[in-house]
Amino acid sequence: MLGIRTERDGAELRMYLSGRLDTGTAPELESSLRESLDGVDELVLDLKELVYVSSAGLRVLLSAQKVMGPRGGMVVCNVNNDVQDVFDMTGFSDFLTIV
């Protein structure tokens, strides 16, 4: 199960993700991003409560990064150790802005 809570402040969108970002839930995040990114220059993904990310979830993050790059950027914050390990092993930590 994936929880998504969003907050918009002008051109900044902050999304708080909780639970698991996997094959079953990745389409939900993809849909939410598609519906929410109009007029957004800065995307902040807060992963404090995200406990797991699979390759399907990584594909959604990669897609969001590609969309947001030309607009201003995407930041990933509050990443726990398990998710950070996945980012490190897959090379995502090399191109994601993680704070």
N, C-alpha and C positions, 0 to 999 in steps of 0.2 A: 504494500500500500504506500502511496506517495501523497504527502500533504503539500499543497502549494498555497502560500499566502503572499499577496502582492501589495505593495505600497507605491504610489506614484507621486513624485514631487517634481512638477514641471516636466523637464525632458529626462529625468532620472527615474528608472524603474528598478525597484528592489524586490526580489523574489526570495522568499524564505522557503527552503525545501526541507521536508522531514520524511523519514521512513526510508524506503528503498527506491532507487532509480534503476530499474531493470527492464527486461524485455516487455513485461506486462504494463509497466507504468510510463516508460519513455514516451509513448505516443501522447499521453496526457500532458506531459511537460512541453512537448513539441507543439501541440495544439494551443496551449496556454501562451507560449511565446509568440506564435503566429498571430494570435488575437490581440496581444498586448504591446507589440513593438512599434506600432505607428507613432511617429513623433518622438521616439525615444533615442537619445544620443548616448546615454550611459546606462548600462545594465549591470546591476550588482546582484550576484547570486550568493545568498547566505546559506551555507551548507552546515551550519552548526548542528542541526538535528538530522542530517542525512547520514544514515548508518551504512549504506552500501551503494555502490555504483557498478553497473555491468558495462559490457561493450556497447550495448544498445543505448545506455545512458550517456556514455562517452561520445557516441555519434551525435546525439542531440546537443551536447555541450560544444562540440566541434562546429556544428552547423550554426549555433548561436554566435560563436566567436567569429565565424566568417561573415555573418550578417552585420555584426556590431563593429567590426574592425574599421570599415570605412566611415561609419557614423560618429565614432568617438571612442568607443571601447566597451569592454566587458571586464568586470572584476569579480573574482571568486574569493569569498572570505569565510572565516571561521571553519576551516576544513579540519575534520578530525583525523587522527593518525591513520585509520584504516583506509579512508578515502584518499588521503595524501599518498599512501603507499601505492594505491592503484594509479594515481596521477604520475608518480615517479617511475613505476615499472613500465608504463605505456608511453612515457615521454611527454605527456600532457603538461607536466610541470614546467617544461621548457618553453611552451608558448602561451600558456594561460597566465594571466596576471593574478597571482594568489597573494592575498594579504591577510 
